[in-house]
Amino acid sequence: MTQQYDFVAIGDMVVDAFIELDKDQADVSVDFDTGRKTLEMSFGNKLPYKDVTVVNAVGNSPNAAVSAHRLGLQSALITNAGHDRNGEDCLQKLRGEGVHTEYVKIHEGKSTNYHYVLRYGPERTILIKHEQFPYVLPDFETPPRFIYFSSIGEHGIDYHFEIAKYVQEHPETKLVFQPGTFQIKLGAQKLKEVYENTEIFFCNKEEAQAILVTDEQDVPTLIRAFKQLGPKMPVITDGPEGAYVVDEDDQAWHMPMYPDPAPPVDRTGAGDSFSSTFTCAIALGMTPSEALSWGPVNSMNVVQHIGAQEGLLTKEQLLEFLENAPEHYKAKKI
């Protein structure tokens, strides 16, 4: 009988190449009617850039697996990589972070996902391309305590139902769902089985509106709409307005964001760090309101670094930030 993992993350893994754009060579325009921002650069020219940083083994689920290990949980990752140098670099990175890689599958003739992140100040535009890897849930000898499911490719629709069926048949395993872009586009009805079997659910306000196909602005109302879909503990973030959760007793809580010690460097991975940290707090025995105070701390530190993993905190570091939190940093019933 193998060890029981506390936290098994499922989702695509990528290499991110962060390209810092020269602001003299690029600009961002805003449509005042829609608020939509557009990155603009001269076409057909050779444009200098400031710097490039390559970060291996990232993506919503790899980021969550690293976060869980740093916070003291036994974590593993279910993902795919190509039989190439990038895939080997990703494996080494995961192992160096203490993430178990027995469920990482290497595929001959395929390339490891590689994304280009165009950085303009703390914001970014990501050029993405996902290899079509086969998605297969492994045979767990011992069911994990938590499965953390996030972004996968569009061809993986059946994988969602396989995961939902597994947690339905293994109630000792709690499903955490942080939908990626493709999963958000699918909406609530197409993933009905996933939502019905989810313990903890995460998204931001705009994603919630897209999933529910609504213009509703009140976040507590949006959260309770998700609870009706099935998740026992839906969590919604709302940028600088903070984060919200409804617990199993239908009590809603609000938490302000932890103050930034300096202007953010790069916002990549802020959502992943929040969601994974909240989940780890629940796994470690915290109440939902206590877990809500953990998530923003890790997000605050992650955005002070380039990439989604460098700023992830250990449990000891996170608790130190909580001890030094300002007086207003408290969860409140709403």
N, C-alpha and C positions, 0 to 999 in steps of 0.2 A: 504494500500500500504506500503510494507516494505521499509527500507532504501536501497539506491543504494550503493552497494559495489564498491570501487574504483578498487579493485584488488582481484580476486578470482583465487586461485591456484588449479590446478587439477593434481593429481599424487599420487604415492604410498608413504606410510609413514612407517618408520622403527625405531627400536631401534638399535643404534650402540654401540657395546662394543669394545672400543679401547684398544688393548693389546700391550703394549710397549715391544718389543722384546729385549732381552739381546744380544748385538752385539758380545759377546763372544760365544753365542750359535747359531748365525745365520749369514749368509753372503749373499751378492748379487753379482752374476756374470753377465757379459755382453758379448753377442755374438757380436764380432767385425764386422761381416759381415752384420748383420741386426740391431744391436743396441738394440736388445731385452734383457731385464733384467730378471733374474730368482732369486727368493728368495730361499735360500738353508738352510735346517736345518737337523740335524741328525734324522734318522728314527728309531722308536722303543725305544727311550729313553724318560726319564722324563726331560724336559728342563725348567729351571727356566726362568721366565719373570720378567721384572722390575716393571710394574704397569699396572693397568686396570682402565679405566674410562668409565662409561656407560652414554650415552647421549640419551635421549628420544625425540621422535617426530621429527626425521630428515628425510632426503630424499630431492631430488631436489625441489619439490613443497612445502613441509613444510618449508624448509629453506627460500624459496622465500617469503612465506606468513609472516614469522617472520620478514624478512628484510623489507618488505613493511610497516608493522605496525610501526617498529622502525623509519622509515623515514616519518611517519605521515599520511599514508593512512589507510582507513578502509579496512581491509583485512579479507578474509575467506578462508577456505580450504575444498576442496571436496576430501575425501579419505575414506579408510576403515581400520578397526581394529578388532581384535578378542575380544571376551568377556573374557578377562583375565586381570591379574594384569598389564602386559605391556601396554595393550590398555588403561587402566584407567590412568596409569602414563603418557602416551602420551597426553591424553585429558587434564589432569591437567597442563601439560607443555604448551600446546597451549593456554589454557585459561590464564595462568600466563603471557604469552607473549602478550596477547591482541588480539589473532587471534580468530575470530568467528568460532564456531565449529558446527553450526546447520546442516552443510552438511556432518559431519563425521558420517559414518554408523558403528555401532557395530554389529558383526555377531556371533551368538551362534555357538559353535562347531568348530570355526576356531581360529587360533593363530595369534597374531600380528607379523608382519615381524620382524625378529631379525637377525642382521648381526654381524659378527666378523671382526674387522679391525686390521690387523697385521701391527703394526707401526715399521718401520725401519728408524730411523732418521725422516726427514720431509715427506718421501714418505710412501706409504701404499699399501697393498694388501687386498682386501675385500672378505670375504667368504659370499656369498649371497644365500638367499632362499626366494622366493616370494610365499606367499599364493595366491591361485586362488580365489580372491574376485570377485563378480559381479560388473561390471562398469555400473553405471546408472547416466545420467546427471539429476540433479534435475530440477523441474519446478521453475524457477526464477520468483517471482512476479514482480520484477524490474530488468531488464537486467543490469549486471555489466558493468563498464566502460572497464575493461581489464580482459580477461581470460588468465592466464599463465599456459600453458600446458606442462608437462614434463613427466618424466619416469613412465611407467606403465608396467605390465607383458605382456608376449607374447600372452596370450589368449585375449587381449583387442583390437584386430585389428578393430572390428566394432565400438568401442568407438571413434576412431579417426574421422570416417565419421559422427558420430552423433554430435561431437563438431564442425566439419567443417560446417555441415548443419545449426547448431544453429547460428553461427556468420554470415553465409551468409544471413539468414533470419532476423538477428538483427544487422544491420550495425552500430548501436550505440555502439556495443560491439567490441572491438579490440582484436584479437587473437595474443598472444605471444607464440612462439613455441621454446622450448629448448629441443631437442630430447635426450632421454636416449639411453642406449646401444642397446636395442631391436629395437627402432625406427630408429636408425642409420643403423642397419643391413638391415632394410626393403628397404632402398634406396629411391630415389626421386619419382620414378614412382608409386610405390605401395601406397604412401601417397600423390599423386598428388593433391587431393582435399584439403588436409590440407595446403600444400604449397601455393596453389592458393588463400586461404582465410586468410593467415597469414599477420599480420601487421608488427611485429618485429620478426626476427629469430636470434637464437644464436647457434654457435658451435665453436670449435677450428679448427685450420688448418688441423690437421690429420683427424678429424671427417668430415670436408668438403670434403677432398679427398676421404674418404670412401663412403660418400653419393653420390657424383658425379661420383665415379669410375674413378678417374683420378690421374695422377702423377703431375699435375700442381703445381708449387711451388709459383707462384706469387699470393699473397693474394688478391690484388684488382681484379685480373682476376677471382678468385674463388668467390668473393663477387658478381660480376656482373653476374656470372653464376647462382647464387641463385636468384638474382633479376629477371632473365628471368623465373624462376620457379613460381614466384608469390609474394614472400614476398616484401612488400614495403620498408622495412628497414632491410636488412640483416647485421648482425654484426659477425665478425670472430676475435677470439683472437689467438695470436701466441706466447704464453709464454713470455719470456723476450724481444721479439721483439715488444710487445705492442698489440694494438687492432685497428680494422678497421671497418668503417661503410660506407655504401652508402645511402645517404638520398633520399627523394622523388624527388629531382631535379637531381638525378643521380650524385651528387657530392660525391666523396670519401674523407674520412678523416682518418688520422692516429693519434693515441695517444700513447705515450710511457707509460710504466708501472710506477706507483708511487713507488719511492724508498723504499725498506724495511728498517725499523729502526734497525732491527736485523735479524740474520738468521731465516728463517721460522721454526716454530715448527711443523706444520702439515698442509699440503696443501688441506686437505679435505674441500670441500665447496667453494673453491676459485672461480670456474666457476659459481656456483649458486649465490654467492654474487655479482659478476660482472653483470650477466644478470638481476637479480632482481633489482639491483640499477639503472642500465641504464633504465629499464622499468619505475621505479618509477620517475626518473627524467623527462622522457617524459610525464608521467601522471601529473606531477606537472608543466608542461608548458615549460620545457627546450627544446632547439633545439637539434638535434642529436649530433652536435659537443660538446655542453655543457654536454649532457648526457654521452658522451664518456669520459669526464673528471671525472665524478662521480664514474663510475664502478670500476676502478682500486684502488681507495682509500679504498673502503670497502674490496676488495680482499686482499689488503696489510695488513689490520688489522685482517682479519679473520685468515690468515695463522700464525699469532702470538699466536694463541690459539689452544687448542685441540678441535676438533669438528667443525661443520660448522656454529654454531650459536652464540657462546659466544662472538666472536669478532665483530659481526654486529653492526654498528654504528647508532646513532640517526642522524637526519638531522643536528642538531646543531653541533655535533661532526664532521660530514663529512665536513661541511662548514668551520670549523676551520682548518682542514687539508688542504683544498683547499686554504685558505688564507695564509698558511705557506708553500705552495708548492714551489719547486725549480723553477728557472726561465725557465728551459727547458720544464717544464711540461705544454705543450700547444698542443691543437689539430691543426694539419696542413693539408691543402688541398693537395691531391696527384693526 
